[in-house]
Amino acid sequence: MARRSQQDRLLREAVQSFRGLPRKYQIALAVIALLSVLVWFVYQATRSPYGNQPPVTGTNPDGSGSYLFCFWNVENLFDDSNDNRRTVDEEFDDPFAADEGLRREKYDRIADALLAMNGGRGPDVIAAVEVESVRAAELLRETLNRKLNEAKAEPVWQYTQVAMRNLDAGRHIAPCLITRLNVAHAETRLHGRQLRILEAHVAANGHNLTLIASHWTSQLRQRDGGDGDDGRAKYAQLINDVYQDAVRSRPDVDLLVCGDFNDMPDSEPVAGILRATGDRSRVVPGADPPLLLNLLAGKSAEQFGTLWYREPLIYDQVCVSPGMLDSVGWSCDPDSVRVPVDGLTRSSSRREPWRFGNPGTAPAGGRGYSDHFPVTVTLRVAPKSE
């Protein structure tokens, strides 16, 4: 704020000094001053609001040359501020703000599960949904970093970037991205009107990866009496439109779509409208229409289920463009897709996530993590282009 006030004072002084000059010089200097202000605003819009970060190379500090990606519906991750949300969210907003112990337990649980991955350092890129706010994403990042420090992890494994936009769409929850990679914050945006579709861009070695994280309409009874089919179709169509636009600009675009689709991989919204298939031979550059490879399509729900509702269901999915299947820029190893469940199950008798539960109704056996399991996949990035 002090720096901004100083800039304002200098600008006023500069304007005062114009008055004794010929008019043509006044105009020229005024244009220069306006351009300077514009440059300052562009800088503020494009810099990271979450701290500076050194450039990330194409090789992790451990020399592996790969990055672990994780998508997770973290189940009602609310922050430490009482924002007086609508009734549907008030049962989380107020208790998480007022009860530090409850809030800390939730964040610790999610962070512990994430840091159990990737050799104890956590995924390099985390996409999460059901996050109340940017503040909630920042609190999760802080918790992850605190635990990394407690474990005496090398500083290079700290999470430095958060990409998110707050969204009030009935429920005040939205997707977010937390990573230790470079993020192009000026390109972070939401798609659609009151839809939970986040687009973010990460880069390493000069190669850009487009990430689309989303949380589709639930199958619970909707206001119109339906089960959300129209809503999920809207999500699928809009994401497909974004993908087709990206392909038109660059046919070999490296793009990853992930989310809680609230539907199975073979459903009409996913397979028919999003055009995400499990047939790798069909996911090629130049296909008309462009297709995505769904890494969970064709998988057994008994082995890859991410949600339990009377039976295991695969609702959380990761899809990639043809550009992710080559050796140029970013790439994906489809065979590396996993749904980690160790320590995250409610019981040993069935594939049911051990959920944290609502603040007033802890599940039998105590609080767990989330009502969804995470999904992970290994990504790689090519050397820097000359």
C-alpha positions in Angstrom: 0.0 0.0 0.0 2.9 2.4 0.8 4.5 1.6 -2.5 1.2 2.4 -4.3 0.9 5.7 -2.4 4.4 6.7 -3.4 3.7 5.9 -7.0 0.5 8.1 -6.8 2.6 11.0 -5.3 5.3 10.7 -8.0 2.6 10.7 -10.7 1.0 13.8 -9.3 4.3 15.6 -9.1 5.1 14.6 -12.7 1.7 16.0 -13.8 2.4 19.3 -12.0 5.7 19.6 -13.8 4.0 19.3 -17.2 2.2 22.6 -16.8 5.0 24.9 -17.8 5.8 22.9 -21.0 4.4 23.5 -24.5 1.2 21.6 -25.2 2.7 19.1 -27.5 5.2 18.1 -24.8 2.4 17.9 -22.2 0.5 15.5 -24.5 3.6 13.3 -25.1 4.5 13.1 -21.4 0.8 12.4 -20.5 0.8 9.5 -22.9 4.1 8.2 -21.4 2.6 8.5 -17.9 -0.5 6.6 -18.9 1.5 3.9 -20.5 3.6 3.6 -17.3 0.4 3.1 -15.3 -0.8 0.5 -17.7 2.4 -1.4 -17.5 2.1 -1.3 -13.7 -1.4 -2.8 -13.8 -0.4 -5.5 -16.3 2.5 -6.4 -14.0 0.1 -6.6 -11.0 -2.3 -8.8 -12.9 0.3 -11.3 -14.2 2.6 -11.7 -11.2 1.9 -14.5 -8.8 -0.2 -13.3 -5.8 1.1 -16.3 -3.8 4.8 -15.6 -3.7 7.7 -15.6 -6.0 9.1 -18.9 -7.3 12.4 -19.7 -9.0 12.1 -21.2 -12.5 11.3 -24.9 -12.5 13.5 -27.1 -14.7 12.2 -30.2 -16.6 13.8 -32.5 -14.0 12.7 -32.9 -10.4 15.5 -32.3 -7.9 15.6 -36.1 -7.3 16.6 -36.5 -11.0 13.6 -38.5 -11.9 12.4 -36.2 -14.7 8.8 -36.9 -13.9 6.0 -35.2 -11.9 3.1 -36.8 -10.0 -0.3 -35.3 -10.6 -3.2 -35.8 -8.2 -6.9 -35.0 -8.4 -9.0 -35.2 -5.3 -12.5 -34.2 -4.1 -11.5 -33.2 -0.6 -15.0 -32.9 0.8 -16.0 -29.5 2.1 -12.7 -27.9 2.8 -13.7 -24.7 4.5 -11.4 -21.9 5.7 -11.0 -20.0 9.0 -13.4 -17.2 8.3 -17.1 -17.1 9.0 -18.4 -15.6 5.8 -22.1 -16.1 6.6 -22.7 -18.5 3.7 -26.1 -19.7 2.6 -27.8 -22.4 4.7 -26.4 -25.2 2.5 -22.9 -24.2 3.5 -23.4 -22.6 6.9 -23.0 -26.0 8.7 -19.4 -25.9 7.4 -18.6 -22.2 7.3 -19.3 -21.4 10.9 -17.9 -24.5 12.7 -14.6 -24.5 10.7 -14.1 -20.8 11.4 -14.9 -21.1 15.1 -13.4 -24.5 16.0 -9.6 -24.5 15.4 -9.3 -28.1 16.5 -11.9 -29.3 14.0 -10.3 -27.2 11.2 -6.8 -28.3 12.0 -7.9 -32.0 12.1 -9.5 -31.7 8.6 -6.4 -30.0 7.0 -4.0 -32.3 8.7 -5.9 -35.3 7.5 -5.9 -34.1 3.9 -2.3 -33.1 4.0 -1.1 -36.3 5.6 -2.8 -38.3 2.9 -1.3 -36.2 0.1 2.2 -36.3 1.6 2.0 -40.1 1.9 2.4 -40.0 -1.9 5.4 -39.5 -4.1 8.0 -40.7 -1.6 6.8 -38.6 1.2 7.0 -35.3 -0.6 3.4 -35.2 -2.0 2.2 -34.8 -5.6 3.9 -32.1 -7.6 0.6 -30.8 -8.9 -2.6 -31.1 -6.9 -6.0 -30.4 -8.3 -8.8 -30.3 -5.7 -12.5 -29.6 -5.7 -15.0 -28.7 -2.9 -12.7 -26.0 -1.7 -14.5 -23.0 -0.2 -12.2 -20.2 -1.2 -8.7 -19.1 -2.2 -8.1 -18.7 1.5 -8.9 -22.4 2.1 -6.5 -23.4 -0.7 -3.8 -21.2 0.9 -4.4 -22.9 4.3 -4.0 -26.3 2.7 -0.8 -25.2 1.1 0.5 -23.9 4.4 -0.4 -27.1 6.1 1.5 -29.1 3.5 4.5 -26.9 3.8 4.5 -27.1 7.6 4.4 -30.8 7.5 7.2 -30.9 5.0 9.3 -28.7 7.3 8.5 -30.9 10.2 9.8 -33.9 8.2 12.9 -31.9 7.4 12.2 -32.1 3.7 14.5 -30.1 1.3 13.1 -26.6 0.7 12.8 -27.4 -3.1 9.7 -29.5 -2.2 7.7 -26.6 -0.8 4.4 -25.8 -2.5 4.7 -22.2 -3.7 1.7 -21.7 -6.1 -2.1 -21.6 -5.7 -4.3 -21.1 -8.8 -8.0 -20.5 -8.0 -10.9 -18.2 -8.5 -13.7 -17.9 -5.8 -17.1 -19.0 -7.0 -20.6 -18.7 -5.5 -22.7 -21.1 -7.5 -25.4 -22.2 -5.1 -22.7 -23.8 -3.0 -19.6 -21.7 -2.3 -17.1 -24.4 -3.4 -14.8 -24.4 -6.3 -11.8 -26.2 -7.9 -8.2 -25.2 -7.1 -4.7 -26.0 -8.0 -1.7 -26.2 -5.6 1.7 -26.9 -7.0 5.5 -26.4 -6.8 5.7 -25.7 -10.5 5.5 -22.4 -12.4 1.9 -21.1 -12.9 0.8 -18.6 -15.5 -1.6 -16.8 -13.2 -2.8 -14.3 -15.8 -4.3 -17.3 -17.6 -6.1 -18.8 -14.6 -9.9 -18.5 -15.1 -13.3 -20.0 -14.6 -15.5 -21.1 -17.6 -19.2 -20.8 -17.8 -21.7 -18.9 -15.7 -21.6 -20.3 -12.2 -20.0 -23.5 -13.3 -17.2 -25.2 -11.4 -14.7 -25.3 -14.2 -11.2 -24.0 -13.6 -8.5 -23.6 -16.3 -4.9 -23.2 -15.2 -1.6 -23.4 -16.9 1.6 -24.8 -15.5 5.0 -24.8 -17.2 8.4 -26.5 -17.0 11.3 -26.3 -19.4 9.3 -23.8 -21.4 6.5 -26.3 -22.1 3.0 -25.3 -21.2 0.4 -27.8 -19.8 -3.3 -26.8 -19.8 -5.2 -28.2 -16.8 -9.0 -28.1 -16.5 -10.3 -29.2 -13.1 -14.1 -29.4 -12.6 -16.8 -30.6 -10.4 -20.0 -31.6 -12.2 -23.6 -31.5 -11.1 -24.5 -34.1 -8.5 -27.0 -37.0 -9.1 -28.9 -36.0 -6.0 -32.4 -34.7 -6.6 -32.2 -31.2 -8.2 -34.6 -28.3 -7.9 -36.2 -29.2 -11.2 -37.0 -32.7 -9.9 -34.3 -34.3 -12.1 -31.1 -36.1 -11.2 -28.7 -33.6 -12.7 -28.4 -35.1 -16.2 -28.8 -31.6 -17.9 -26.3 -30.1 -15.6 -23.7 -32.8 -16.3 -24.3 -32.5 -20.0 -23.7 -28.7 -19.7 -20.4 -29.3 -18.0 -19.3 -31.9 -20.6 -20.3 -29.7 -23.5 -18.5 -26.6 -22.2 -15.3 -28.5 -21.4 -15.4 -30.1 -24.9 -15.8 -26.6 -26.4 -12.8 -25.4 -24.5 -10.8 -28.4 -25.7 -11.8 -28.0 -29.3 -10.8 -24.3 -29.2 -7.4 -25.3 -27.8 -7.0 -28.0 -30.6 -7.8 -25.4 -33.3 -5.1 -23.2 -32.0 -2.6 -26.0 -31.6 -3.4 -29.5 -32.8 -0.8 -31.1 -30.5 -1.9 -29.2 -27.4 -0.9 -30.7 -24.0 -4.2 -30.7 -22.1 -5.4 -32.6 -19.1 -9.0 -32.7 -18.0 -9.8 -33.9 -14.5 -12.7 -33.8 -12.1 -15.5 -35.3 -10.1 -17.8 -35.9 -13.0 -20.5 -37.5 -10.8 -21.0 -40.0 -13.6 -19.3 -43.2 -14.8 -16.8 -43.2 -17.7 -19.2 -44.9 -20.1 -22.1 -42.4 -19.4 -23.5 -40.2 -22.1 -22.1 -36.9 -20.6 -18.6 -38.3 -20.3 -18.3 -40.7 -23.3 -20.8 -39.0 -25.7 -20.6 -35.3 -25.0 -17.1 -34.8 -23.5 -15.9 -37.5 -26.0 -13.6 -39.2 -23.6 -12.8 -42.7 -24.6 -10.8 -45.6 -23.3 -9.7 -46.6 -26.8 -6.1 -45.2 -27.0 -5.9 -46.0 -30.8 -8.6 -43.4 -31.5 -7.0 -40.6 -29.5 -4.8 -39.2 -32.3 -4.0 -35.7 -33.6 -6.3 -34.6 -36.3 -9.2 -36.8 -35.2 -12.6 -35.3 -36.2 -14.1 -34.7 -33.7 -11.1 -34.4 -31.3 -11.2 -37.1 -28.6 -9.7 -37.4 -25.1 -8.3 -40.5 -23.6 -10.1 -41.3 -20.3 -7.5 -43.1 -18.1 -10.3 -44.6 -16.0 -12.5 -45.9 -18.9 -12.7 -49.6 -19.0 -11.4 -50.0 -15.5 -13.0 -52.2 -12.8 -14.9 -50.2 -10.2 -13.8 -52.9 -7.7 -10.2 -51.9 -8.3 -10.5 -48.2 -9.3 -13.7 -47.0 -7.6 -13.3 -43.5 -6.2 -16.7 -43.2 -4.4 -19.1 -45.6 -2.6 -22.8 -45.4 -3.0 -24.3 -48.8 -2.5 -21.4 -50.0 -4.6 -18.0 -48.7 -5.7 -18.3 -46.1 -8.5 -15.7 -44.3 -10.7 -16.8 -40.7 -10.6 -13.4 -39.1 -10.3 -11.6 -39.2 -13.6 -8.5 -38.0 -15.6 -8.6 -37.5 -19.3 -5.7 -36.4 -21.6 -5.4 -35.0 -25.2 -3.4 -36.8 -27.9 -0.5 -34.3 -27.3 -0.1 -36.0 -23.9 0.6 -39.3 -25.6 3.7 -38.2 -27.5 7.2 -37.3 -26.4 7.0 -33.6 -27.2 6.4 -31.1 -24.4 4.3 -32.7 -21.7 3.4 -36.4 -21.7 1.4 -38.8 -19.6 1.9 -42.5 -18.8 -1.6 -43.9 -19.0 -0.6 -47.1 -17.3 0.5 -45.2 -14.2 -3.0 -44.1 -13.2 -3.8 -45.1 -9.6 -6.5 -44.7 -7.0 -4.7 -44.8 -3.7 -6.8 -46.3 -0.9 -4.2 -47.4 1.8 -5.3 -45.8 5.1 -8.2 -44.0 3.4 -10.9 -46.7 3.6 -13.7 -46.6 6.1 -13.7 -50.4 6.6 -11.8 -53.4 5.4 -14.9 -55.1 4.1 -15.6 -52.8 1.2 -14.1 -50.1 -1.0 -15.6 -47.2 0.9 -13.8 -43.9 1.5 -13.4 -43.0 5.1 -15.0 -39.5 5.1 -14.3 -36.7 7.4 -18.0 -36.0 7.8 -20.0 -33.0 8.7 -18.9 -30.9 11.7 -21.9 -32.1 13.9 -22.0 -35.7 12.8 -18.7 -37.5 12.9 -18.8 -40.9 11.1 -18.8 -44.1 13.2 -15.2 -44.9 14.0 -14.1 -41.3 14.0 -13.2 -38.8 11.3 -11.4 -39.8 8.3 -10.4 -37.9 5.1 -13.0 -37.4 2.4 -15.9 -39.2 0.8 -13.8 -39.7 -2.4 -10.5 -41.3 -3.1 -7.8 -39.4 -5.0 -6.6 -40.3 -8.5 -2.9 -40.0 -9.4 -1.0 -40.3 -12.7 2.7 -39.7 -13.7 3.5 -36.9 -16.1 6.8 -36.1 -17.8 8.2 -33.1 -19.6 10.6 -33.0 -22.5 13.9 -31.1 -22.4 13.8 -27.4 -23.2 13.5 -26.7 -26.9 16.4 -24.9 -28.5 
